[in-house]
Amino acid sequence: MKKWLNIKNNLAAPLFMVFLIAAWELITTTMAVPEYILPSPSVIAIALNENFSLLVEHSRITIVAVLGGAILAMTLALVLALAMDRWRILKQAFYPILVVSQSVPIFALAPLLLIWFGAGLLPKVLIVALVCFFPLAVNLVEGFSQVDPETIDLMHTMQADRWLIMRSVQLPSAMPYFFTGLKIAATYSVMGAIIGEWLAARAGLGIYMLRAMHSFRTSHLFAAIIVVVFLSLALFKLVEAIRWLAMPWQRKTTENLKE
């Protein structure tokens, strides 16, 4: 009975998606909606198939910016979070600035980056890093603040140095928070790269979408959106897989709870 309920729960979302696509196809076909306004799913599928190789090439360029920006954001967030945890005065000084910085829209900062660094890969990487940095930094700071102080005191009593305490206690305790922030950052990263390509780029999914929009090829635009969604979901699942591999103790706890 429990297994049947799990199957029903897992099938609910796919079945609802199939229903929405079928309703979309029926409405656009029976009402003769112009393709440049709202193409049917079948027309979008044809556009996706016909331009698949081109979309793959543009996706490759976007993924390079996404990975570069994500790695830069993770590095900076980890360094800043460790520094804030080490020196409380830094946390008091920088944490409010970190929160206030999120009130500045990325569209306002992106033109400045393009002016300073040109229209190459670097500004796209920096835009992705800005988008990903906040959820990573905030979650890491929160994770380090939740470390059990009695465990730290015990490690000091055992004459453990700062590196050993960080490696054995602080980092494992903060990893669930880190991966939570990384999941959020993964879904935002593709959006950040697309924004950078919208403003100035020679290739990438953002450029493909702009060209499709300017030529009123709405089906091609939807095809690019599908690729963007797929990339975001793939990155999200990749983070989940890395989390599963990097935290075996969490995996064992989850398995025990299921039993």
Sequence and secondary structure as in RCSB ss.txt:
>XXXX:A:sequence
MKKWLNIKNNLAAPLFMVFLIAAWELITTTMAVPEYILPSPSVIAIALNENFSLLVEHSRITIVAVLGGAILAMT
LALVLALAMDRWRILKQAFYPILVVSQSVPIFALAPLLLIWFGAGLLPKVLIVALVCFFPLAVNLVEGFSQVDPE
TIDLMHTMQADRWLIMRSVQLPSAMPYFFTGLKIAATYSVMGAIIGEWLAARAGLGIYMLRAMHSFRTSHLFAAI
IVVVFLSLALFKLVEAIRWLAMPWQRKTTENLKE
>XXXX:A:secstr
 HHHHHHHHHHHHHHHHHHHHHHHHHHHHHTT  TTT   HHHHHHHHHHTHHHHHHHHHHHHHHHHHHHHHHHH
HHHHHHHHHHH HHHHHHHHHHHHHGGGS HHHHHHHHHHHH SSHHHHHHHHHHHHHHHHHHHHHHHHHTS HH
HHHHHHHTT  HHHHIIIIIHHHHHHHHHHHHHHHHHHHHHHHHHHHHHS SSSHHHHHHHHHHTT HHHHHHHH
HHHHHHHHHHHHHHHHHHHHH HHHHHHHHHHH 
